[in-house]
Amino acid sequence: MALISPFEHLTERVKHLLHQIYEDVSGDFDIEALVEILLAEMRLSEESTQPLAHKNVWSQHDAWVITYGDTIVSEDEKPLITLGRFLDQNLSGAINGVHVLPFYPYSSDDGFAVLDYSSVNETLGSWGDIQALASRYSLMADLVINHCSSRSLWFQNFLKGVHPGADYFYTASPDDDLSTVVRPRTSPLLQEVDTALGTRHVWCTFSHDQVDLDFRNPDVLRQFVSIIRFYLDMGVRIFRLDAVAFLWKQAGTPSINLPQTHAVVRLLRELMEHAVSESVIITETNIPNIENLSYFGNGNEAHGVYNFSLPPLLLHALVGGDCTHLNQWMMGMPPAKTGTTYFNFIASHDGIGLRPAEGLLDDEELQSLIVAMEERGGRLSRRSTADGDSRVYEINISLFDALCDPVDESIDTGIERMVCAHALMFALAGIPGIYIHSLLGTRNDYERLEHLGYNRAINRRQWSESELLAQLGDESSSHARVLTDLKNLLSIRQRQSAFHPNAAQFLLHLHKEVFGFWRESLDGRQRIFCLFNLAGTPQEVHMADLNLVEPYWVDLISGQDHVDRNQRVLLRPYQSLWLTNLPNHQ
């Protein structure tokens, strides 16, 4: 029996997935022809198609920083050049990847209302600057796939009834049953617009400047496959599928996480992996935990999913000194299959999403967290619910302020909590993503909040390079202290095979103030027991409770030996231990 070639396998898989996507869509299009079009857009053929290896293309050496292209600016220089220099000079050896948040021309939402997917915002730099970053770091870019700007050429063509764009946007009738549609905003879902064909009502999951694309039209899918191919050529290897859960809409349904959406993600993975084997898809799905995990599929969908439940649960645990819910959450988290991984983060350019905590924290606990964050200067963003009410879906606050004590003028507690939170995140199974403002210990930016007028601006400070370097040059500043400690943790992490993103992870049952788990390397040789005192008081841990088999253990963070398996260790408030049997086992 003749072996099927990678290209033949791909062709059959693409055809199968397209049937899943379009089986209920009426339209005059040929699936066979669409297969050929998509393969051609990705420039795949018998000669170019890569065989799938289904392997992990990451390791413990991976850690990615998340930043806007103009978070750090200097005079007379494009911000992407400034960013590259800052990363080279200040984060070398700590991170090896960078997620540059939308760097395209845009009309609103700090980049997520894209005007032109094929261009770099000229105020940031050029494709040459993007390629320069990609030559030195694993580069993640946003594929803003659910919507684009109302001022984009596509939407302006939609209004005029000309191509491309005339049939690219999702429309509905105000008479449709939209009562069950899930969305993260309070604005009206439908926006009335005048077009050359008369009045239309376009679907806007987010804002009226962000108009949802209609993937029922295969040409929209073709456009995004072409965009992906172009980004691959520009050096992008990691694709963050922004708001992808909302991609497929249908009146009378929640219009979130529909089967067609999952099939589109699987299709994009097939095409990308066969084009560039090390390319990675990460889904950005800020939704309840079980729904979020569904984007792994059967190990054949997203390579990585944002671990959205971690930020609110960890924040709740550190503010209250109780890891009960963290324990429960970890017990329910399945290990990622080979070829998939978690993308761990505890702060982002948006805020602390609360929907991922639904079902994990009850309403009273969520409200307690909301009140605590308001006391620390946080702002609240709301969404509409099916019954017409509004509910907080996101807390907007810098992580440093979120972890500070509002009645304690000293910043020491905030720094200790910051280091503890990141030590915990760095030790978890998965790849860590660190928001640049967390690395820098940036505080709430009330001036930017007032100037720009939207809540998320509070955690999107724009640093002058000279001011930032002056702060980092002062070893006593909170910014320098946080960066130094986090870089040290990242450096240690890279040298431990038990911190491979897919190394085994097991929960330790200790007591409510001390969160613990242990990791074991893929070859079974190295083990690391990770302990975190989440309380503001010292906590005692008996080494016998950890079942340490080997006689010699060392704490990777402090360098202190813990030889006696029967001794008791007193953890300082917010202290972290990484106890291993084999230090620096690569």
C-alpha positions as CSV (number, residue, x, y, z in Angstrom):
1,M,0.0,0.0,0.0
2,A,1.4,3.3,-1.1
3,L,2.2,5.9,1.7
4,I,0.2,9.0,1.5
5,S,2.3,12.1,1.1
6,P,2.1,15.1,3.6
7,F,0.5,17.2,0.8
8,E,-2.1,14.6,0.1
9,H,-2.8,14.2,3.8
10,L,-3.1,18.0,4.1
11,T,-5.5,18.2,1.1
12,E,-7.8,15.7,2.6
13,R,-7.8,17.3,6.1
14,V,-8.5,20.7,4.6
15,K,-11.4,19.4,2.6
16,H,-12.8,17.6,5.7
17,L,-12.6,20.8,7.8
18,L,-14.1,23.0,5.1
19,H,-17.1,20.6,5.0
20,Q,-17.5,21.0,8.7
21,I,-17.3,24.8,8.5
22,Y,-19.6,25.3,5.5
23,E,-22.0,22.4,5.6
24,D,-24.9,24.6,6.8
25,V,-23.9,27.6,4.8
26,S,-25.9,28.3,1.7
27,G,-23.9,29.7,-1.2
28,D,-22.6,29.0,-4.6
29,F,-19.0,27.9,-3.9
30,D,-17.0,24.8,-4.7
31,I,-15.2,23.1,-1.7
32,E,-12.7,21.4,-4.1
33,A,-11.8,24.8,-5.6
34,L,-11.6,26.4,-2.2
35,V,-9.1,23.8,-1.1
36,E,-6.9,24.7,-4.0
37,I,-7.2,28.4,-3.3
38,L,-6.2,28.1,0.4
39,L,-3.3,25.8,-0.4
40,A,-2.1,28.3,-3.1
41,E,-2.5,31.2,-0.7
42,M,-0.3,29.4,1.8
43,R,2.1,28.4,-1.1
44,L,1.9,24.7,-0.3
45,S,2.6,22.0,-2.8
46,E,4.0,18.5,-3.0
47,E,7.5,20.1,-2.9
48,S,7.0,22.6,-0.1
49,T,4.7,20.8,2.4
50,Q,6.4,19.9,5.7
51,P,5.4,16.6,7.4
52,L,3.8,17.1,10.8
53,A,6.0,16.0,13.7
54,H,3.4,16.6,16.5
55,K,6.2,17.6,18.8
56,N,6.8,20.3,21.4
57,V,8.5,23.3,19.7
58,W,9.2,24.9,23.1
59,S,11.2,24.2,26.2
60,Q,12.0,25.6,29.6
61,H,14.1,28.2,27.8
62,D,11.0,29.9,26.5
63,A,9.6,33.0,28.3
64,W,7.9,35.8,26.4
65,V,7.5,39.5,27.2
66,I,4.2,41.2,26.2
67,T,4.4,44.8,25.2
68,Y,3.0,47.5,22.9
69,G,5.4,48.7,20.2
70,D,5.5,52.1,21.8
71,T,5.6,51.3,25.5
72,I,9.1,52.7,25.6
73,V,9.8,55.8,23.5
74,S,12.8,58.0,22.8
75,E,13.2,61.2,20.8
76,D,14.1,61.0,17.1
77,E,13.7,57.2,16.8
78,K,10.9,54.9,15.9
79,P,9.6,53.0,19.0
80,L,10.2,49.5,17.6
81,I,13.9,50.3,17.4
82,T,13.8,51.6,21.0
83,L,12.0,48.5,22.1
84,G,14.5,46.2,20.4
85,R,17.4,48.0,22.1
86,F,15.8,47.9,25.5
87,L,15.1,44.2,25.2
88,D,18.7,43.5,24.1
89,Q,20.3,45.6,26.9
90,N,17.9,44.8,29.8
91,L,16.2,41.5,29.2
92,S,18.9,39.5,27.4
93,G,19.1,36.0,29.0
94,A,15.8,36.4,30.7
95,I,13.3,36.2,27.8
96,N,13.7,34.8,24.3
97,G,10.3,35.8,22.8
98,V,8.3,39.0,22.4
99,H,4.6,39.6,21.8
100,V,4.3,43.0,20.1
101,L,0.7,43.9,20.6
102,P,-1.1,45.1,17.4
103,F,1.5,47.1,15.4
104,Y,-0.8,47.9,12.4
105,P,-2.6,51.1,11.5
106,Y,-5.7,51.4,13.6
107,S,-8.6,53.6,14.5
108,S,-9.3,52.7,18.2
109,D,-8.8,50.3,21.0
110,D,-5.0,50.7,21.0
111,G,-4.6,48.7,17.9
112,F,-7.4,46.2,18.0
113,A,-9.5,48.1,15.4
114,V,-7.3,47.3,12.5
115,L,-7.3,49.5,9.4
116,D,-4.8,47.6,7.3
117,Y,-3.5,44.1,8.1
118,S,-0.6,44.4,5.6
119,S,1.1,47.5,7.0
120,V,3.0,48.5,10.1
121,N,1.8,51.6,11.8
122,E,4.3,54.2,10.5
123,T,4.5,55.9,13.9
124,L,6.0,52.6,15.3
125,G,8.4,51.7,12.5
126,S,8.5,49.4,9.5
127,W,8.3,45.8,8.5
128,G,12.1,45.9,8.5
129,D,12.0,46.7,12.3
130,I,9.6,43.8,12.8
131,Q,11.9,41.5,10.9
132,A,14.8,42.7,13.0
133,L,13.0,41.8,16.2
134,A,12.0,38.4,14.7
135,S,15.7,37.7,13.9
136,R,16.6,37.9,17.6
137,Y,13.4,36.8,19.4
138,S,10.5,34.4,18.8
139,L,7.9,36.9,17.6
140,M,4.3,36.7,18.5
141,A,1.8,38.9,16.6
142,D,-1.9,39.4,16.9
143,L,-4.2,38.0,14.3
144,V,-7.3,40.2,15.0
145,I,-9.6,37.8,13.3
146,N,-13.0,38.5,14.6
147,H,-13.4,42.1,13.5
148,C,-11.7,45.1,11.9
149,S,-12.1,48.9,11.9
150,S,-15.2,50.6,10.6
151,R,-12.8,53.0,8.8
152,S,-10.9,50.2,7.1
153,L,-11.0,49.9,3.3
154,W,-12.9,46.7,3.6
155,F,-15.7,48.3,5.5
156,Q,-15.8,51.4,3.4
157,N,-16.2,49.1,0.4
158,F,-19.0,47.3,2.2
159,L,-20.8,50.6,2.6
160,K,-20.3,51.3,-1.2
161,G,-21.1,47.8,-2.2
162,V,-17.8,47.2,-4.0
163,H,-15.1,44.5,-3.6
164,P,-13.1,43.6,-1.7
165,G,-15.4,44.0,1.3
166,A,-18.9,44.3,-0.1
167,D,-19.8,40.9,1.5
168,Y,-17.2,40.7,4.2
169,F,-19.2,41.8,7.3
170,Y,-21.9,40.0,9.3
171,T,-25.3,41.6,9.3
172,A,-28.5,40.7,11.1
173,S,-32.0,42.0,11.6
174,P,-33.2,43.7,14.8
175,D,-36.0,41.2,14.6
176,D,-33.7,38.2,14.9
177,D,-33.6,36.4,18.2
178,L,-30.4,37.8,19.7
179,S,-31.4,37.4,23.4
180,T,-28.8,34.6,24.1
181,V,-25.8,36.2,22.4
182,V,-22.8,36.4,24.8
183,R,-20.5,39.4,24.6
184,P,-18.2,41.4,26.8
185,R,-19.7,44.9,26.3
186,T,-22.8,46.9,27.2
187,S,-23.1,48.8,23.9
188,P,-25.9,47.7,21.4
189,L,-24.9,44.6,19.5
190,L,-26.2,45.8,16.1
191,Q,-25.2,49.1,14.5
192,E,-27.4,50.6,11.8
193,V,-25.5,51.8,8.8
194,D,-26.5,53.3,5.4
195,T,-25.1,51.4,2.4
196,A,-25.4,51.5,-1.3
197,L,-27.9,48.6,-1.0
198,G,-29.9,50.4,1.7
199,T,-30.0,50.2,5.5
200,R,-28.0,47.3,7.1
201,H,-27.4,46.3,10.7
202,V,-23.8,45.2,11.2
203,W,-22.8,43.0,14.1
204,C,-20.4,44.5,16.6
205,T,-19.3,42.2,19.4
206,F,-17.1,44.8,20.9
207,S,-17.4,48.5,19.8
208,H,-19.2,50.1,16.9
209,D,-15.7,50.9,15.5
210,Q,-15.0,47.2,15.5
211,V,-17.2,45.5,12.9
212,D,-17.4,41.7,12.9
213,L,-16.3,39.9,9.8
214,D,-18.5,37.2,8.2
215,F,-16.7,33.9,7.9
216,R,-19.7,32.4,6.1
217,N,-18.1,34.0,3.1
218,P,-15.1,31.8,2.1
219,D,-13.3,34.8,0.7
220,V,-12.9,36.2,4.2
221,L,-11.2,33.0,5.2
222,R,-9.0,33.2,2.1
223,Q,-8.0,36.8,3.1
224,F,-6.8,35.7,6.5
225,V,-4.9,32.7,5.2
226,S,-3.1,35.1,2.9
227,I,-2.4,37.4,5.8
228,I,-1.0,34.5,7.8
229,R,1.3,33.6,5.0
230,F,2.6,37.2,4.7
231,Y,3.2,37.3,8.5
232,L,5.2,34.1,8.3
233,D,7.3,35.6,5.6
234,M,7.9,38.6,7.9
235,G,9.3,36.3,10.6
236,V,6.2,35.9,12.8
237,R,6.1,32.4,14.3
238,I,3.5,32.7,17.1
239,F,0.0,33.8,16.3
240,R,-2.4,35.1,19.0
241,L,-5.9,34.7,17.7
242,D,-7.6,37.7,19.2
243,A,-11.3,37.2,20.4
244,V,-11.5,34.1,18.2
245,A,-14.3,32.6,20.4
246,F,-16.8,35.0,18.8
247,L,-15.7,34.3,15.2
248,W,-18.8,32.4,14.0
249,K,-22.2,34.0,14.7
250,Q,-25.7,32.7,14.4
251,A,-29.0,34.2,15.5
252,G,-30.7,32.2,18.2
253,T,-27.4,30.9,19.7
254,P,-24.9,32.4,22.1
255,S,-22.7,33.0,19.1
256,I,-19.6,32.0,21.1
257,N,-17.5,28.8,20.8
258,L,-19.6,27.5,18.0
259,P,-18.4,24.3,16.3
260,Q,-17.5,26.2,13.1
261,T,-15.1,28.4,15.2
262,H,-13.3,25.4,16.5
263,A,-13.1,24.0,12.9
264,V,-11.6,27.2,11.6
265,V,-8.8,27.1,14.3
266,R,-8.1,23.5,13.4
267,L,-7.9,24.4,9.7
268,L,-5.5,27.3,10.3
269,R,-3.2,25.1,12.4
270,E,-3.1,22.5,9.6
271,L,-2.1,25.1,7.0
272,M,0.4,26.8,9.2
273,E,2.2,23.7,10.5
274,H,2.5,22.3,7.0
275,A,4.0,25.6,5.9
276,V,6.3,26.3,8.8
277,S,6.6,23.5,11.2
278,E,7.6,25.6,14.2
279,S,4.6,28.0,13.9
280,V,2.3,28.2,16.9
281,I,-1.3,29.3,17.4
282,I,-2.4,30.6,20.8
283,T,-6.1,31.3,21.3
284,E,-7.1,34.4,23.3
285,T,-10.4,33.3,24.8
286,N,-11.3,35.3,27.9
287,I,-14.1,32.9,28.9
288,P,-14.9,30.4,31.7
289,N,-12.2,27.8,32.2
290,I,-14.0,24.8,30.8
291,E,-14.8,26.7,27.6
292,N,-11.3,28.0,27.4
293,L,-9.8,24.5,27.6
294,S,-12.0,23.3,24.7
295,Y,-9.7,25.2,22.3
296,F,-7.1,22.4,22.8
297,G,-9.5,20.2,20.8
298,N,-8.1,16.7,20.8
299,G,-4.5,18.0,20.7
300,N,-5.2,19.2,17.1
301,E,-6.5,22.7,17.6
302,A,-4.7,25.5,19.4
303,H,-1.1,24.8,20.3
304,G,-1.6,27.0,23.4
305,V,-4.4,28.5,25.3
306,Y,-4.2,31.6,27.5
307,N,-4.5,30.4,31.1
308,F,-7.2,33.0,31.8
309,S,-8.3,31.6,35.2
310,L,-4.9,32.0,36.7
311,P,-4.8,35.8,37.2
312,P,-8.0,36.3,39.1
313,L,-7.5,33.1,41.2
314,L,-3.9,34.0,42.1
315,L,-4.9,37.6,42.9
316,H,-7.7,36.4,45.1
317,A,-5.3,34.0,46.9
318,L,-2.6,36.6,47.6
319,V,-5.0,39.2,48.7
320,G,-6.8,36.8,51.1
321,G,-3.9,34.6,52.0
322,D,-5.8,31.4,51.1
323,C,-5.0,29.0,48.2
324,T,-8.1,26.8,48.6
325,H,-9.5,27.8,45.2
326,L,-6.1,27.6,43.5
327,N,-5.9,24.0,44.7
328,Q,-9.3,23.2,43.4
329,W,-8.5,24.8,40.1
330,M,-5.2,22.9,39.7
331,M,-6.9,19.6,40.4
332,G,-9.2,20.2,37.5
333,M,-6.5,21.3,35.0
334,P,-5.6,18.4,32.6
335,P,-2.0,18.1,31.5
336,A,-1.4,19.4,28.0
337,K,-0.8,16.8,25.4
338,T,2.4,16.6,23.4
339,G,2.3,19.4,20.9
340,T,0.1,21.6,23.1
341,T,0.8,23.8,26.1
342,Y,-0.6,26.4,28.5
343,F,0.3,30.1,28.0
344,N,0.5,31.3,31.6
345,F,0.2,35.0,32.5
346,I,-1.0,37.0,35.5
347,A,-1.2,40.5,34.0
348,S,-1.9,41.8,30.5
349,H,-2.6,45.0,28.5
350,D,-6.3,44.6,29.2
351,G,-7.0,43.7,32.9
352,I,-7.9,41.0,35.3
353,G,-10.7,39.1,33.5
354,L,-13.4,37.8,35.9
355,R,-15.4,35.6,33.5
356,P,-12.6,32.9,33.7
357,A,-13.2,32.8,37.5
358,E,-16.9,32.1,37.1
359,G,-17.7,28.7,38.6
360,L,-14.4,28.8,40.5
361,L,-15.1,31.8,42.8
362,D,-18.7,32.4,44.0
363,D,-20.4,35.8,43.6
364,E,-19.5,36.8,47.2
365,E,-15.8,36.0,46.6
366,L,-15.8,37.8,43.3
367,Q,-17.4,40.9,44.9
368,S,-14.8,40.8,47.7
369,L,-12.0,40.8,45.1
370,I,-13.7,43.7,43.2
371,V,-13.9,45.8,46.4
372,A,-10.3,45.0,47.2
373,M,-9.1,46.2,43.8
374,E,-11.2,49.4,43.9
375,E,-9.5,50.1,47.2
376,R,-6.2,49.9,45.3
377,G,-7.3,52.4,42.6
378,G,-8.6,49.9,40.1
379,R,-11.4,50.6,37.6
380,L,-14.2,48.3,36.6
381,S,-15.4,47.4,33.1
382,R,-18.9,45.9,32.6
383,R,-20.7,43.7,30.2
384,S,-24.4,43.2,29.5
385,T,-26.0,39.9,30.6
386,A,-28.9,38.0,29.0
387,D,-31.4,39.4,31.4
388,G,-30.5,43.0,30.6
389,D,-28.4,43.6,33.7
390,S,-24.7,44.5,33.8
391,R,-21.9,42.6,35.4
392,V,-18.2,43.4,36.0
393,Y,-16.2,41.3,33.6
394,E,-12.8,42.9,34.0
395,I,-10.8,44.8,36.7
396,N,-8.4,47.4,35.2
397,I,-5.4,47.9,37.4
398,S,-1.6,47.5,37.3
399,L,-0.5,44.3,38.9
400,F,1.9,46.1,41.2
401,D,-0.9,48.2,42.7
402,A,-3.2,45.1,42.8
403,L,-0.7,43.4,45.0
404,C,0.1,46.3,47.3
405,D,-1.5,46.8,50.7
406,P,-3.7,50.0,50.4
407,V,-3.1,50.8,54.1
408,D,0.6,50.2,54.1
409,E,2.8,53.0,52.8
410,S,5.8,50.7,52.4
411,I,6.2,49.1,49.0
412,D,8.0,46.1,50.3
413,T,4.9,44.0,50.7
414,G,4.0,44.8,47.1
415,I,7.4,43.8,45.8
416,E,7.3,40.6,47.9
417,R,3.9,39.7,46.5
418,M,5.0,40.5,43.0
419,V,8.0,38.2,43.2
420,C,5.9,35.4,44.8
421,A,3.2,35.7,42.2
422,H,5.8,35.4,39.4
423,A,7.8,32.6,41.0
424,L,4.5,30.7,41.1
425,M,3.7,31.5,37.5
426,F,7.2,30.7,36.2
427,A,7.1,27.3,37.9
428,L,3.7,26.2,36.5
429,A,3.4,23.8,33.5
430,G,3.3,26.0,30.4
431,I,5.1,28.9,28.9
432,P,5.2,32.2,30.9
433,G,4.2,35.4,29.3
434,I,5.1,38.5,31.3
435,Y,3.5,41.9,30.7
436,I,6.3,44.4,30.4
437,H,4.7,46.7,33.0
438,S,4.9,43.8,35.5
439,L,8.6,43.3,34.8
440,L,9.1,47.0,35.3
441,G,6.9,47.3,38.4
442,T,4.8,50.1,36.8
443,R,2.1,51.7,38.9
444,N,-1.4,52.8,38.0
445,D,-1.2,55.6,35.4
446,Y,-4.0,57.9,36.5
447,E,-2.9,60.7,34.2
448,R,-3.1,58.5,31.1
449,L,-6.5,57.2,32.3
450,E,-7.8,60.7,32.6
451,H,-6.3,61.8,29.3
452,L,-7.5,58.9,27.2
453,G,-10.8,58.3,29.1
454,Y,-11.0,54.5,29.0
455,N,-10.3,52.2,31.9
456,R,-7.7,50.0,30.3
457,A,-5.4,53.0,29.9
458,I,-4.6,52.7,33.6
459,N,-2.2,49.9,32.9
460,R,-0.8,51.0,29.6
461,R,1.8,53.6,30.6
462,Q,4.1,54.9,28.0
463,W,7.6,55.2,29.4
464,S,10.3,57.7,28.3
465,E,13.4,55.6,27.7
466,S,15.6,58.1,29.6
467,E,13.2,58.2,32.6
468,L,12.8,54.4,32.7
469,L,16.6,53.8,32.5
470,A,17.1,56.3,35.3
471,Q,14.7,54.4,37.5
472,L,16.3,51.1,36.6
473,G,19.7,52.5,37.3
474,D,18.6,53.3,40.9
475,E,19.0,49.9,42.7
476,S,16.7,51.1,45.5
477,S,13.8,51.9,43.2
478,S,10.8,49.6,43.2
479,H,11.2,49.3,39.4
480,A,14.8,48.1,39.6
481,R,14.1,45.7,42.5
482,V,11.2,44.0,40.7
483,L,13.1,43.7,37.4
484,T,16.2,42.3,39.1
485,D,14.3,39.7,41.1
486,L,12.1,38.6,38.2
487,K,15.1,38.3,35.8
488,N,16.9,36.2,38.4
489,L,13.9,33.8,38.6
490,L,13.7,33.5,34.8
491,S,17.5,32.8,34.6
492,I,17.1,30.0,37.2
493,R,14.1,28.6,35.4
494,Q,15.8,28.2,32.1
495,R,18.4,25.8,33.6
496,Q,15.8,23.3,35.0
497,S,14.5,20.5,32.8
498,A,11.7,19.9,35.3
499,F,10.3,23.4,34.3
500,H,9.8,22.2,30.7
501,P,6.3,23.4,29.7
502,N,5.2,19.8,29.3
503,A,7.0,18.3,32.3
504,A,4.7,16.5,34.8
505,Q,2.9,18.6,37.5
506,F,1.4,17.3,40.7
507,L,-0.5,19.2,43.4
508,L,0.7,19.1,47.0
509,H,-1.9,19.2,49.7
510,L,-0.5,21.3,52.5
511,H,-2.5,24.0,54.2
512,K,-4.6,26.9,53.0
513,E,-1.8,29.5,53.3
514,V,0.8,27.5,51.4
515,F,0.3,26.6,47.8
516,G,2.5,23.8,46.5
517,F,3.1,21.5,43.6
518,W,5.9,19.5,42.2
519,R,7.3,19.1,38.7
520,E,9.2,16.2,37.2
521,S,11.4,16.4,34.1
522,L,10.4,14.5,31.0
523,D,13.3,12.1,31.5
524,G,12.2,11.5,35.2
525,R,15.5,12.6,36.7
526,Q,14.9,16.0,38.1
527,R,12.1,16.9,40.5
528,I,11.3,20.4,41.8
529,F,9.0,20.9,44.8
530,C,7.5,24.4,44.6
531,L,6.2,26.0,47.8
532,F,4.6,29.5,48.1
533,N,3.6,31.2,51.3
534,L,0.6,33.3,50.1
535,A,-0.1,34.7,53.6
536,G,1.3,37.8,55.4
537,T,2.4,35.7,58.3
538,P,5.2,33.1,58.6
539,Q,4.1,29.5,57.8
540,E,5.7,26.3,58.9
541,V,6.1,23.4,56.5
542,H,7.3,19.9,57.5
543,M,9.6,18.4,54.9
544,A,8.2,15.0,55.7
545,D,4.9,16.2,54.2
546,L,6.6,16.5,50.8
547,N,7.7,12.9,50.5
548,L,11.3,13.8,49.6
549,V,13.0,10.6,48.6
550,E,16.5,11.7,47.8
551,P,18.6,12.8,50.8
552,Y,19.9,16.0,49.3
553,W,17.7,19.0,48.2
554,V,18.6,22.6,47.5
555,D,16.4,25.7,47.1
556,L,17.1,27.1,43.7
557,I,16.1,30.6,44.7
558,S,18.1,31.1,47.9
559,G,20.7,28.4,47.3
560,Q,20.1,27.1,50.8
561,D,20.4,23.3,51.3
562,H,17.6,21.3,52.9
563,V,19.3,18.1,53.7
564,D,17.2,16.8,56.6
565,R,14.0,15.4,55.3
566,N,12.5,15.5,58.8
567,Q,13.2,19.2,59.4
568,R,10.6,21.9,59.6
569,V,11.0,25.0,57.4
570,L,9.6,28.4,58.4
571,L,8.5,30.3,55.3
572,R,8.6,34.1,55.5
573,P,5.5,36.0,54.4
574,Y,5.3,35.6,50.5
575,Q,8.5,33.5,50.4
576,S,8.9,31.0,47.5
577,L,10.9,27.8,47.5
578,W,12.0,25.8,44.5
579,L,13.4,22.6,46.1
580,T,15.2,20.3,43.7
581,N,17.2,17.1,43.8
582,L,19.3,18.1,40.8
583,P,20.2,21.8,40.5
584,N,20.7,23.1,37.0
585,H,19.7,19.9,35.3
586,Q,19.3,20.9,31.6
